[in-house]
Amino acid sequence: MDMNSTMGISAAGMEAQSQRLRVVAENLANQDTTGSTPGADPYRRKTITFQNVIDKNTGVSKISVKKVDHDMSDFETRYDPTHPAADARGYVKTPNVNTMVEIMDSHEAQRSYEANLNTLQTTRSMITRTIDLLK
């Protein structure tokens, strides 16, 4: 595998983790977003799925986002009869976003991003040193 392929793989990994961080940020930003009408559904947590793809130019396997989907787990409810989204019994559906899960996911994505960045920087440094040796 040549160094350009290594840089391409690292860049693809960084892009995938960036998208993952965007999904986590959206989930955290909407963790308190409820419906606005009685019985309406609140914000539904988003999930991201990755896949391996073969780069047609280099023949190297890279990661990419397969899809961003919704977590179909049940909503929690809380009793608040004064809320505009409360049903006839006074319960409001709350988003299925778990703050701790999102924070852990963001830490994992950040570490993966940093690992790819370090690989990219190391590869770039190796290329620079090789060019310097050839002078």
N, C-alpha and C positions, 0 to 999 in steps of 0.2 A: 504494500500500500504506500503510495507516495504522500508527501506532506500536504499537497493541495487537497487530497481526499480527506486527510485527517482534519484539516481546517474546515472543510465542508460539513463533515460529520459533527464537529463541535458547534458550528454555526446553526445547524439544524436542531441540535439539542437545546441550544440557548433559545431559539425561537419557540420551540415547543414548551419550554419551561416558562417563558414570558407569557404565553397564552394561558398556561395553567395559573399563573399568578393573577392574571386579569380576571379569570373565573372566580378565584378565591376572593379577590377584592370586591367583585360584584355581589357575591354571596354575603360577605360581611357587611357591605353597605346596605343590604336589604334585609338584614336579619330581624328587623322590627316592622317590616312592611306588611300590614294586614289588608284585608279587603276593605272596600268602602261602602258596601251595601250588605244588608243582613244575609248571613250565610255564605258570603262570597269567599272564594279561596284567597289565601295570602300568597306572598312570593314563594315560589317553589325553587329550592336549591338546585343549582346547576352542577353537572359533573362533566369531566373531560376524559376522553378515551384516546389513547395513543395507538399508533400502528407503525410497523416497520415497512419502509418502502425501499425499493431498489432505485438508485439514481441511474437513469438511462445513459448519462454521459460517462460516468466513472465505473458503474457496476457495483457500487458500494451501497451497503444497507444503511439507511438513515431513519431517524424517527420523525414522525409527523403527527399532527392531530387528526384522528379519525373522525371524531364528532364531539360536539358539545351537546349534552342532553340534559334532561331534568331528572332529578331524584324523585322517584315515585313513592317514597315512603310516606306514611301517614303524617298528617299535621297534628301537632299538640293543640289542646284547647285550654283556655283559661276563662274563668267566670268574670265577666265584666258587662253587666246588663246595660250600662250607659254608653258603651262603645257603639259607633254607627254600624259596625259589621257583626254585632251580636245577633245570634239566631233567636228563635222564639223562647228558648230556655235560658237565654242570657250568656251563652258561651260564644267566645270569639276564637276562630282558628288562627293559630300563629305559624309562622314559617318553619319549615323543617330544617333550618340551618342550626348546626351545633357549632358554637364559637370555637370550642377546643379542637374539634376536627379540622376546622378551617385554618386555625393557627398552625396546627401540626402540618397540614398540607402545604401551607405557605413556607414553613421552615424547610420542609423536604424539597420543595421546588427551588428555593433559594440555594440550598446546598448543591443541588444538581446543576443549576445555572452556573454557580461558581466553579464547580469541577470542570464543566465544559469551557468556561472562560480561561481557566488555568491551562487546560490542554491547548487551546487556541494560542495563548500567549507563549507557551513553551515551544510550540511548533513554529510560530513566527520567529522566535529567537533563534531556533536551530537554522531556519532558512537564512536569516541575517548573518549568522556566523559562517555558514557555508559560502555565502556570497563574499564575505570578507576574506575567507581563505583562498578563494579563487582569484582574487585581485593580484 
